[in-house]
């Protein structure tokens, strides 16, 4: 992606179902779970580079013995940093007690992080400062083992204000108005209630206070707690939690917006944000890793019993399509084929743009996530060429010489590595002209492979703001002196902000929105902006279920091609000599390529939850009034 998007947190949960001695005997180390968690987090590094966190629970510890460990980091390499800290802590304990190197019971009691229930998180910060206090997992502490709660998730809630007020109404005093805090406190409130009720029931049954603790663990109904806590949540989420005594869970939102996959055998239960992570780390086949259904939770009791429970009624499935286009690892078998299909489906528009002149066209991609779509695009170019070759040979009616036939058959798509990303630019200079000059050098190009008669076709996975295209890529491509630069986006036009985890919080930064505004100006219809603003304002105090996305009207007057052509114009500065053409995927083709992930609200404005419409209208109000605050 030429425009970096900060998204997608990743979660990883491991529950070891055997005693630690089992893993020591079979795998040579009692730290089997910690090692696997390191691998799972590294394999999801693509989902979060701003921070990382790890927490563990030790089962069946005695009073006075530490059973919860947590470490978080916002270092430049946060995953490596937290596991370096874990390694240092463990080694400092073991090196002074070498006689216990093979004593797993002693290690569990004395070495931190050596537990049976482990939770990992990698974070991209989409809101607020990137401080260590913002890094998951979050911990809610209590002297009652059962009331200790650790939470980490991949989520954004659209109704944080409502959730905050709900907590105030039940007598709590949240320390801040953030969805992470409100979600954890909501779960914690109903957890406290459940523990208190079970304790009272056990006392009535004649059990002593000390006898109650293990029985509370047995009787806690995690599904019931989650049903109460999540009743009013509006957003996309895969929420993971650990309880101090050893129960654990992962809950997925009812529209399936955020992903979650799980695997279980006789040794482990594993949950992660991506399927190939589990496949690779635990060496299991595709068929053994299952998707957690929307609105369901996987619940692992302290006993090791695992159940899948429906928590919330499922909404229409709207799994995030950006997961497939960009964020998830392309090594997933389904995602790989879907990305190839995205490239293949774009080719009719590309061939039209270059007048079917594949002989004078060079095809390339912008690293690295667009590479798979590029393969699909090239497959289609080869199919087109093969059809042309057959047509030419048949037209020769047997009169072509051997050399002519050889020349026809030898034509291949011209594939070159054109764009090369030199460095990850850090805009340490905030003054605009200096920053623009730096941005212009994010990419370099390969010289000597483009002729003045050539079309240069370069595919990107998506175009969000267009900044890097305008300031860097198109200018760099133009240095090669092609006849035409065709930039192809495997995703449709991004027209609306996301409120479920992707860092697209405002409208004015989206190049498609700016293009629509320019078209309104060109046609003397900019008054529509004022009308939409008034309609959005009129809905401010409406309940979410009654709110309508009026921002759709900004785009309704124009075809996709008209907006694409205006984007081409906006991204091509006067200094660019080549003709610039921007081609976007259609929404229909996106759905064809990714049939299981139909979440398309950033392209269509069709938000899967009621809160989404409120967010987009608020984003429009912010744009109109010049407010730089986020819409959620």
C-alpha positions as CSV (number, residue, x, y, z in Angstrom):
1,X,0.0,0.0,0.0
2,X,1.5,3.3,-1.1
3,X,-0.4,5.1,1.8
4,X,0.4,3.4,5.1
5,X,-2.6,2.5,7.1
6,X,-2.2,1.9,10.8
7,X,-4.4,-1.1,11.5
8,X,-4.8,-4.1,12.6
9,X,-4.1,-5.3,16.1
10,X,-3.5,-9.1,16.4
11,X,-4.3,-11.4,19.2
12,X,-2.9,-14.8,20.2
13,X,-4.2,-17.1,23.0
14,X,-2.6,-20.4,24.0
15,X,-4.1,-22.7,26.6
16,X,-1.9,-25.7,27.5
17,X,-4.1,-28.6,28.4
18,X,-1.4,-30.8,29.9
19,X,0.8,-30.3,33.0
20,X,4.0,-28.4,32.2
21,X,6.0,-31.6,32.9
22,X,4.4,-33.1,29.8
23,X,5.9,-30.5,27.5
24,X,9.2,-30.8,29.2
25,X,9.3,-34.5,28.5
26,X,7.9,-34.4,25.0
27,X,9.5,-31.1,23.7
28,X,12.5,-30.7,26.0
29,X,11.3,-27.6,27.7
30,X,8.7,-26.4,30.2
31,X,8.7,-23.1,28.3
32,X,6.9,-24.7,25.3
33,X,4.0,-22.3,25.6
34,X,6.1,-19.2,25.9
35,X,8.2,-20.2,22.8
36,X,5.0,-20.8,20.8
37,X,3.6,-17.5,21.8
38,X,6.7,-15.7,20.6
39,X,6.3,-17.4,17.2
40,X,2.6,-16.6,17.0
41,X,3.2,-12.9,17.8
42,X,6.1,-12.6,15.3
43,X,4.0,-14.3,12.6
44,X,1.4,-11.5,13.3
45,X,3.9,-8.7,13.3
46,X,2.3,-7.5,10.1
47,X,-0.7,-6.5,12.2
48,X,1.0,-4.3,14.8
49,X,4.3,-2.6,15.1
50,X,3.6,0.2,17.6
51,X,3.5,-2.0,20.7
52,X,3.3,-5.6,22.0
53,X,2.2,-7.2,25.2
54,X,2.2,-10.6,26.8
55,X,0.4,-12.0,29.9
56,X,0.2,-15.4,31.5
57,X,-1.7,-17.2,34.2
58,X,-0.3,-20.1,36.3
59,X,-2.9,-22.6,37.4
60,X,-3.4,-23.9,40.9
61,X,-1.0,-21.7,42.7
62,X,-1.1,-21.3,46.5
63,X,-2.0,-18.1,48.3
64,X,1.0,-15.8,48.4
65,X,2.5,-17.3,45.2
66,X,2.5,-15.1,42.1
67,X,0.2,-16.4,39.4
68,X,-0.2,-13.5,37.0
69,X,2.7,-12.0,34.9
70,X,2.5,-9.3,32.3
71,X,5.0,-7.4,30.2
72,X,4.4,-4.6,27.6
73,X,6.6,-2.6,25.3
74,X,6.6,0.2,22.8
75,X,10.2,-0.2,21.8
76,X,11.2,-0.1,18.1
77,X,11.0,-3.9,18.0
78,X,8.4,-4.4,20.7
79,X,7.9,-8.2,20.3
80,X,11.6,-8.9,20.5
81,X,11.8,-6.4,23.4
82,X,9.2,-8.1,25.6
83,X,10.6,-11.6,25.0
84,X,14.1,-10.4,25.7
85,X,12.7,-9.1,29.0
86,X,11.0,-12.4,29.6
87,X,14.2,-14.3,28.8
88,X,16.3,-12.1,31.1
89,X,13.9,-12.6,34.0
90,X,13.7,-16.3,33.6
91,X,17.4,-16.7,33.2
92,X,18.1,-14.6,36.2
93,X,16.1,-17.0,38.3
94,X,17.5,-20.2,36.8
95,X,21.2,-19.2,36.8
96,X,21.2,-18.7,40.5
97,X,19.4,-22.1,41.1
98,X,21.1,-24.5,38.6
99,X,20.0,-27.4,40.7
100,X,16.4,-26.8,39.6
101,X,17.1,-26.8,35.9
102,X,15.0,-29.9,35.4
103,X,12.6,-29.3,38.3
104,X,9.4,-28.1,36.5
105,X,7.4,-27.7,39.6
106,X,10.1,-25.4,41.1
107,X,10.4,-23.5,37.9
108,X,6.6,-22.9,37.7
109,X,6.6,-21.6,41.3
110,X,9.6,-19.4,40.9
111,X,10.1,-18.4,37.3
112,X,7.8,-15.6,36.0
113,X,5.7,-16.0,32.8
114,X,5.8,-19.8,33.0
115,X,2.0,-20.5,32.9
116,X,-0.6,-22.7,31.3
117,X,-2.7,-19.8,29.9
118,X,-1.0,-17.2,27.7
119,X,-2.2,-14.1,25.9
120,X,-0.3,-12.1,23.4
121,X,-1.1,-8.9,21.5
122,X,0.5,-6.8,18.8
123,X,-0.8,-3.3,18.4
124,X,-1.2,-0.6,15.8
125,X,-2.2,2.6,17.6
126,X,-5.3,4.2,15.9
127,X,-6.2,6.6,18.6
128,X,-4.3,8.6,21.2
129,X,-0.6,8.6,22.1
130,X,1.4,5.5,21.7
131,X,2.3,5.1,25.4
132,X,2.9,1.8,27.1
133,X,-0.3,2.4,29.1
134,X,-2.2,2.1,25.8
135,X,-0.7,-1.3,25.0
136,X,-2.7,-4.5,25.6
137,X,-3.2,-6.7,27.5
138,X,-5.0,-4.6,30.2
139,X,-5.2,-5.9,33.7
140,X,-8.0,-5.4,36.3
141,X,-6.6,-6.5,39.6
142,X,-8.4,-7.9,42.7
143,X,-7.5,-9.9,45.7
144,X,-10.1,-12.4,44.7
145,X,-8.4,-14.7,42.2
146,X,-11.6,-15.1,40.2
147,X,-12.1,-11.3,39.8
148,X,-8.7,-10.7,38.2
149,X,-9.3,-10.0,34.6
150,X,-6.8,-9.6,31.7
151,X,-8.2,-8.3,28.4
152,X,-6.6,-7.8,24.9
153,X,-8.4,-7.3,21.6
154,X,-8.5,-6.3,18.0
155,X,-11.4,-3.8,18.1
156,X,-12.9,-0.3,18.0
157,X,-16.3,0.6,19.5
158,X,-18.4,3.2,17.9
159,X,-20.5,3.9,21.0
160,X,-17.8,4.6,23.7
161,X,-19.8,7.5,25.1
162,X,-22.8,5.3,25.7
163,X,-20.7,2.5,27.2
164,X,-19.0,5.1,29.5
165,X,-22.4,6.4,30.7
166,X,-23.6,2.9,31.3
167,X,-20.7,2.3,33.7
168,X,-21.4,5.6,35.5
169,X,-25.0,4.7,35.9
170,X,-24.1,1.4,37.6
171,X,-21.9,3.3,40.1
172,X,-18.5,2.9,38.6
173,X,-15.9,5.7,38.1
174,X,-13.9,4.8,35.0
175,X,-10.5,6.4,34.9
176,X,-10.8,7.5,31.2
177,X,-13.3,7.4,28.4
178,X,-11.6,4.9,26.1
179,X,-13.2,1.8,24.6
180,X,-10.5,-0.5,26.1
181,X,-11.3,0.7,29.6
182,X,-15.0,0.7,29.2
183,X,-15.0,-2.8,27.7
184,X,-12.8,-4.3,30.4
185,X,-14.8,-2.6,33.2
186,X,-18.1,-3.8,31.6
187,X,-16.9,-7.4,31.7
188,X,-15.4,-6.9,35.1
189,X,-18.7,-5.5,36.5
190,X,-20.6,-8.6,35.6
191,X,-17.8,-10.9,36.6
192,X,-17.8,-9.3,40.1
193,X,-21.6,-9.8,40.2
194,X,-21.3,-13.5,39.2
195,X,-18.6,-14.2,41.7
196,X,-20.5,-12.6,44.5
197,X,-23.7,-14.4,43.7
198,X,-22.0,-17.8,43.5
199,X,-20.2,-17.1,46.8
200,X,-23.4,-16.3,48.5
201,X,-25.1,-19.5,47.2
202,X,-22.1,-21.6,48.3
203,X,-22.3,-20.1,51.8
204,X,-26.0,-21.0,52.0
205,X,-25.0,-24.5,51.0
206,X,-22.8,-24.7,54.0
207,X,-19.3,-24.4,52.4
208,X,-16.5,-22.6,54.3
209,X,-14.9,-19.5,52.8
210,X,-11.8,-21.4,51.8
211,X,-13.8,-24.2,50.2
212,X,-15.7,-21.7,48.0
213,X,-12.8,-20.7,45.8
214,X,-12.4,-23.9,43.6
215,X,-16.2,-24.2,43.4
216,X,-16.6,-20.6,42.2
217,X,-14.2,-21.5,39.4
218,X,-16.3,-24.5,38.4
219,X,-19.6,-22.7,38.5
220,X,-18.7,-19.4,36.8
221,X,-20.7,-19.1,33.6
222,X,-18.4,-17.2,31.3
223,X,-21.0,-17.1,28.4
224,X,-23.6,-15.5,30.7
225,X,-21.1,-12.9,31.8
226,X,-20.2,-12.1,28.2
227,X,-23.9,-11.9,27.1
228,X,-24.5,-9.2,29.8
229,X,-21.3,-7.3,29.2
230,X,-21.5,-7.2,25.4
231,X,-25.2,-6.5,25.1
232,X,-24.8,-2.9,24.0
233,X,-21.4,-3.1,22.3
234,X,-21.4,-1.5,18.8
235,X,-18.3,-2.1,16.8
236,X,-16.0,-4.7,15.3
237,X,-14.0,-6.9,17.8
238,X,-12.2,-10.0,18.6
239,X,-12.0,-9.8,22.3
240,X,-9.7,-12.1,24.4
241,X,-9.8,-12.4,28.1
242,X,-8.1,-14.4,31.0
243,X,-9.5,-14.8,34.5
244,X,-7.1,-15.1,37.4
245,X,-8.1,-18.7,38.3
246,X,-7.6,-19.9,34.7
247,X,-10.7,-19.5,32.6
248,X,-10.2,-17.9,29.2
249,X,-12.2,-16.8,26.2
250,X,-12.3,-15.1,22.8
251,X,-15.5,-13.3,21.7
252,X,-16.1,-12.2,18.1
253,X,-18.5,-9.4,17.1
254,X,-21.9,-10.5,15.7
255,X,-21.2,-9.1,12.2
256,X,-17.8,-11.0,12.0
257,X,-16.0,-7.7,11.2
258,X,-12.8,-8.7,13.0
259,X,-11.3,-12.1,12.4
260,X,-10.6,-15.0,14.8
261,X,-9.5,-18.6,14.2
262,X,-9.0,-21.5,16.6
263,X,-7.4,-24.9,16.8
264,X,-7.7,-27.6,19.5
265,X,-6.0,-31.0,20.1
266,X,-5.3,-33.0,23.2
267,X,-2.4,-30.8,24.1
268,X,-3.4,-27.2,23.3
269,X,-6.2,-24.8,22.5
270,X,-5.0,-21.9,20.3
271,X,-6.8,-18.8,19.0
272,X,-5.3,-16.1,16.7
273,X,-6.3,-13.4,14.3
274,X,-5.0,-15.3,11.3
275,X,-5.3,-18.9,10.2
276,X,-1.8,-19.4,8.7
277,X,-0.2,-18.3,12.0
278,X,-1.7,-21.3,13.7
279,X,-1.0,-23.6,10.7
280,X,2.7,-22.6,10.7
281,X,3.4,-22.4,14.4
282,X,1.7,-25.7,15.3
283,X,2.3,-27.5,11.9
284,X,-1.4,-28.3,11.3
285,X,-3.3,-28.5,8.1
286,X,-5.7,-25.8,6.8
287,X,-8.8,-28.0,7.6
288,X,-7.9,-28.3,11.2
289,X,-8.0,-24.5,11.9
290,X,-11.6,-23.2,12.2
291,X,-13.1,-19.8,12.0
292,X,-14.9,-18.6,15.1
293,X,-18.4,-17.8,14.0
294,X,-19.7,-14.2,14.4
295,X,-21.4,-13.5,17.7
296,X,-19.8,-16.6,19.3
297,X,-17.1,-17.1,21.9
298,X,-14.7,-19.9,22.4
299,X,-14.5,-20.5,26.2
300,X,-11.8,-22.6,27.8
301,X,-12.6,-23.4,31.4
302,X,-9.9,-23.9,34.0
303,X,-10.5,-27.7,33.8
304,X,-9.5,-27.6,30.1
305,X,-13.0,-28.1,28.8
306,X,-13.6,-26.1,25.6
307,X,-17.0,-24.9,24.3
308,X,-18.2,-22.7,21.5
309,X,-21.1,-20.6,22.8
310,X,-23.4,-18.1,21.0
311,X,-23.2,-14.9,22.9
312,X,-25.0,-12.4,20.7
313,X,-27.5,-12.8,17.8
314,X,-25.6,-12.9,14.5
315,X,-26.0,-9.9,12.3
316,X,-25.6,-10.0,8.5
317,X,-22.1,-11.3,8.0
318,X,-19.8,-8.3,7.0
319,X,-16.3,-9.6,7.6
320,X,-13.8,-6.9,6.8
321,X,-12.6,-7.1,3.1
322,X,-9.5,-5.1,3.9
323,X,-8.3,-8.2,5.8
324,X,-8.2,-10.0,2.5
325,X,-6.9,-7.1,0.4
326,X,-4.1,-5.9,2.6
327,X,-3.8,-6.7,6.3
328,X,-3.8,-10.5,6.7
329,X,-0.8,-12.6,5.7
330,X,-1.0,-13.6,2.0
331,X,0.2,-17.1,2.9
332,X,-3.3,-18.1,3.8
333,X,-4.5,-20.4,1.1
334,X,-7.8,-18.6,0.5
335,X,-6.4,-15.1,0.7
336,X,-3.7,-15.9,-1.8
337,X,-6.3,-17.0,-4.4
338,X,-8.5,-14.1,-3.6
339,X,-5.7,-11.6,-4.1
340,X,-4.8,-13.2,-7.4
341,X,-8.5,-13.0,-8.4
342,X,-8.6,-9.3,-7.6
343,X,-5.7,-8.7,-10.0
344,X,-7.3,-10.9,-12.7
345,X,-10.7,-9.1,-12.5
346,X,-9.0,-5.7,-13.1
347,X,-7.5,-6.6,-16.4
348,X,-10.4,-5.7,-18.7
349,X,-10.1,-2.1,-17.5
350,X,-6.3,-2.2,-17.8
351,X,-6.4,-3.6,-21.4
352,X,-8.9,-0.9,-22.3
353,X,-6.7,1.8,-20.9
354,X,-3.6,0.6,-22.9
355,X,-5.7,-0.1,-26.0
356,X,-4.8,-3.8,-25.8
357,X,-1.2,-2.8,-26.6
358,X,0.6,-5.3,-24.3
359,X,3.6,-5.2,-26.6
360,X,4.4,-1.6,-25.6
361,X,3.4,-2.0,-21.9
362,X,5.5,-2.8,-18.9
363,X,3.7,-4.3,-15.8
364,X,4.9,-4.0,-12.3
365,X,3.7,-3.6,-8.7
366,X,4.3,-1.5,-5.6
367,X,5.8,-3.7,-2.9
368,X,4.9,-5.8,-1.2
369,X,1.3,-6.7,-0.5
370,X,0.2,-6.0,-4.1
371,X,2.5,-8.7,-5.5
372,X,-0.1,-11.5,-5.3
373,X,-2.7,-9.4,-7.2
374,X,0.1,-8.6,-9.7
375,X,0.4,-12.4,-10.4
376,X,-3.3,-12.6,-11.1
377,X,-3.1,-9.6,-13.4
378,X,-0.2,-11.2,-15.3
379,X,-2.0,-14.5,-15.6
380,X,-4.7,-12.6,-17.4
381,X,-2.3,-10.8,-19.6
382,X,-0.8,-14.1,-20.7
383,X,-4.3,-15.5,-21.4
384,X,-5.0,-12.4,-23.5
385,X,-1.7,-12.8,-25.4
386,X,-2.3,-16.5,-26.0
387,X,-5.7,-15.7,-27.5
388,X,-4.1,-13.0,-29.8
389,X,-1.3,-15.5,-30.8
390,X,-3.9,-18.1,-31.8
391,X,-5.8,-15.5,-33.8
392,X,-2.7,-14.3,-35.6
393,X,-1.6,-17.8,-36.5
394,X,-5.0,-18.9,-37.7
395,X,-5.3,-15.7,-39.7
396,X,-2.1,-16.7,-41.5
397,X,-3.9,-19.7,-42.9
398,X,-0.7,-21.7,-43.2
399,X,1.3,-19.0,-45.0
400,X,3.4,-17.9,-42.1
401,X,7.1,-18.7,-42.1
402,X,8.7,-20.6,-39.2
403,X,10.3,-17.3,-38.1
404,X,7.0,-15.5,-38.1
405,X,5.4,-18.2,-36.0
406,X,8.3,-18.2,-33.6
407,X,8.1,-14.4,-33.3
408,X,4.4,-14.6,-32.5
409,X,4.8,-17.3,-30.0
410,X,7.8,-15.7,-28.3
411,X,5.8,-12.6,-27.1
412,X,5.5,-12.4,-23.4
413,X,4.2,-9.9,-20.9
414,X,6.9,-7.4,-20.1
415,X,7.4,-7.7,-16.3
416,X,9.9,-5.5,-14.5
417,X,10.7,-4.5,-10.9
418,X,10.1,-0.8,-11.3
419,X,9.4,0.7,-7.8
420,X,11.9,0.0,-5.0
421,X,11.2,1.2,-1.5
422,X,14.5,2.5,-0.1
423,X,13.6,3.2,3.5
424,X,10.7,3.6,5.8
425,X,10.5,7.3,5.8
426,X,10.2,9.0,9.2
427,X,8.9,12.5,8.8
428,X,11.0,14.0,11.6
429,X,10.7,17.4,10.0
430,X,7.2,18.8,10.3
431,X,7.6,21.8,8.0
432,X,5.5,21.0,4.9
433,X,8.0,21.7,2.1
434,X,10.8,19.7,3.8
435,X,8.4,16.8,4.5
436,X,7.2,16.8,0.9
437,X,10.8,16.6,-0.3
438,X,11.4,13.6,2.0
439,X,8.2,11.8,0.9
440,X,9.3,12.2,-2.8
441,X,12.2,9.9,-2.1
442,X,10.5,7.1,-0.3
443,X,10.7,5.1,-3.6
444,X,13.3,4.8,-6.2
445,X,12.9,3.4,-9.7
446,X,14.7,1.0,-12.1
447,X,16.1,2.9,-15.0
448,X,16.7,1.7,-18.6
449,X,13.7,-0.6,-19.1
450,X,11.0,1.8,-20.2
451,X,10.8,3.4,-23.7
452,X,9.0,6.6,-24.5
453,X,6.4,4.6,-26.5
454,X,5.6,2.4,-23.4
455,X,2.7,2.3,-21.1
456,X,3.8,1.7,-17.5
457,X,1.1,-0.3,-15.6
458,X,1.7,-0.5,-11.8
459,X,-0.7,-2.2,-9.4
460,X,-1.1,-1.2,-5.8
461,X,-3.4,-2.9,-3.3
462,X,-5.4,0.2,-2.4
463,X,-5.3,4.0,-2.7
464,X,-6.5,5.8,0.4
465,X,-5.1,9.4,0.7
466,X,-3.0,9.4,-2.5
467,X,-0.3,11.4,-0.8
468,X,2.6,9.0,-1.6
469,X,1.3,8.5,-5.1
470,X,1.3,12.2,-5.8
471,X,4.4,13.3,-4.0
472,X,6.6,10.3,-4.8
473,X,5.5,7.4,-7.0
474,X,4.0,9.1,-10.0
475,X,6.8,11.6,-10.1
476,X,9.3,8.8,-9.9
477,X,7.6,6.9,-12.6
478,X,7.5,10.0,-14.8
479,X,11.3,10.1,-14.7
480,X,11.3,7.0,-16.8
481,X,9.6,9.0,-19.6
482,X,6.7,6.6,-20.3
483,X,3.9,7.5,-22.7
484,X,1.3,6.8,-20.0
485,X,1.3,5.8,-16.3
486,X,-1.6,3.5,-15.3
487,X,-1.9,3.0,-11.6
488,X,-4.2,0.1,-10.7
489,X,-5.8,-0.3,-7.3
490,X,-6.9,-3.8,-6.4
491,X,-9.4,-2.3,-4.0
492,X,-12.4,0.0,-4.9
493,X,-12.4,3.7,-4.2
494,X,-12.2,4.3,-0.4
495,X,-15.0,6.9,0.2
496,X,-15.9,6.6,3.8
497,X,-14.1,6.5,7.2
498,X,-13.7,3.3,9.1
499,X,-14.8,3.1,12.7
500,X,-14.0,-0.6,13.5
501,X,-10.2,-0.5,13.7
502,X,-8.6,0.9,10.5
503,X,-7.0,4.3,10.9
504,X,-9.3,6.2,8.5
505,X,-11.0,8.5,10.9
506,X,-11.8,11.5,8.7
507,X,-13.3,12.2,5.3
508,X,-11.1,15.1,4.0
509,X,-8.0,12.9,3.9
510,X,-9.6,10.4,1.5
511,X,-8.7,11.2,-2.1
512,X,-12.1,9.9,-3.4
513,X,-13.9,12.4,-1.1
514,X,-11.8,15.3,-2.3
515,X,-12.4,14.2,-5.9
516,X,-16.2,14.2,-5.4
517,X,-16.0,17.7,-3.8
518,X,-14.0,19.0,-6.8
519,X,-16.6,17.5,-9.2
520,X,-19.4,19.3,-7.3
521,X,-17.5,22.6,-7.7
522,X,-16.9,21.9,-11.4
523,X,-20.6,21.4,-11.9
524,X,-21.8,24.3,-9.7
525,X,-23.5,22.0,-7.2
526,X,-21.3,22.5,-4.2
527,X,-24.4,23.7,-2.3
528,X,-25.1,19.9,-1.8
529,X,-22.3,20.0,0.8
530,X,-24.3,22.5,2.9
531,X,-27.5,20.4,2.5
532,X,-25.7,17.2,3.7
533,X,-24.2,19.1,6.7
534,X,-27.7,20.3,7.8
535,X,-29.1,16.8,7.5
536,X,-26.2,15.4,9.5
537,X,-26.7,18.0,12.2
538,X,-30.4,17.2,12.4
539,X,-29.6,13.6,13.4
540,X,-27.1,14.4,16.1
541,X,-29.6,13.6,18.9
542,X,-31.3,10.7,17.1
543,X,-30.9,7.1,18.4
544,X,-28.3,5.2,16.4
545,X,-30.9,2.9,14.8
546,X,-32.6,5.9,13.2
547,X,-29.5,7.6,11.8
548,X,-29.1,7.6,8.0
549,X,-25.8,7.9,6.1
550,X,-26.4,11.2,4.3
551,X,-22.8,11.4,3.1
552,X,-23.7,9.0,0.3
553,X,-25.4,12.0,-1.5
554,X,-21.9,13.5,-2.1
555,X,-21.1,10.7,-4.4
556,X,-24.5,9.8,-5.8
557,X,-24.3,12.3,-8.8
558,X,-21.2,10.8,-10.3
559,X,-20.2,7.5,-11.9
560,X,-17.2,5.6,-10.6
561,X,-15.3,6.5,-13.7
562,X,-15.9,10.2,-13.3
563,X,-14.5,10.1,-9.7
564,X,-11.6,7.9,-10.9
565,X,-10.8,10.4,-13.7
566,X,-10.9,13.3,-11.2
567,X,-8.6,11.4,-8.8
568,X,-6.2,10.9,-11.8
569,X,-6.3,14.7,-12.3
570,X,-5.7,15.5,-8.6
571,X,-2.8,13.1,-8.3
572,X,-1.0,14.3,-11.4
573,X,0.9,17.6,-10.9
574,X,1.7,19.9,-13.8
575,X,5.3,18.8,-13.7
576,X,4.3,15.3,-14.8
577,X,4.7,14.8,-18.5
578,X,3.1,11.4,-18.9
579,X,-0.6,10.9,-19.1
580,X,-1.8,9.5,-15.8
581,X,-4.7,7.1,-15.5
582,X,-6.0,5.7,-12.1
583,X,-8.1,2.5,-12.3
584,X,-10.0,1.1,-9.3
585,X,-11.6,-2.3,-8.6
586,X,-15.4,-2.4,-8.7
587,X,-17.3,-3.3,-5.6
588,X,-19.0,-6.1,-7.6
589,X,-15.6,-7.6,-8.5
590,X,-14.4,-7.3,-4.9
591,X,-17.4,-9.4,-3.7
592,X,-16.8,-11.9,-6.5
593,X,-13.1,-12.3,-5.4
594,X,-13.7,-12.3,-1.7
595,X,-17.2,-13.9,-1.3
596,X,-16.8,-14.6,2.4
597,X,-15.7,-11.1,3.4
598,X,-18.4,-8.8,2.2
599,X,-17.7,-5.9,4.6
600,X,-17.4,-3.0,2.3
601,X,-18.5,0.1,4.3
602,X,-15.4,2.1,3.4
603,X,-16.3,1.7,-0.3
604,X,-20.1,1.8,-0.2
605,X,-21.0,3.5,3.1
606,X,-23.1,0.5,4.0
607,X,-22.1,0.2,7.7
608,X,-22.8,-3.2,9.4
609,X,-23.7,-1.6,12.7
610,X,-26.0,1.3,13.6
611,X,-23.1,3.2,15.1
612,X,-21.3,3.3,11.8
613,X,-23.8,5.8,10.3
614,X,-23.5,8.1,13.3
615,X,-19.7,8.0,12.8
616,X,-19.7,8.9,9.1
617,X,-22.2,11.8,9.7
618,X,-20.0,13.0,12.6
619,X,-16.9,12.8,10.3
620,X,-18.8,15.0,7.8
621,X,-19.7,17.5,10.5
622,X,-16.1,17.6,11.6
623,X,-15.0,18.2,8.0
624,X,-17.5,21.0,7.4
625,X,-16.7,22.8,10.7
626,X,-13.0,22.3,10.3
627,X,-12.7,20.2,13.5
628,X,-9.7,17.9,13.6
629,X,-11.1,15.6,16.2
630,X,-12.0,12.0,15.5
631,X,-15.6,11.0,14.8
632,X,-15.6,8.2,17.4
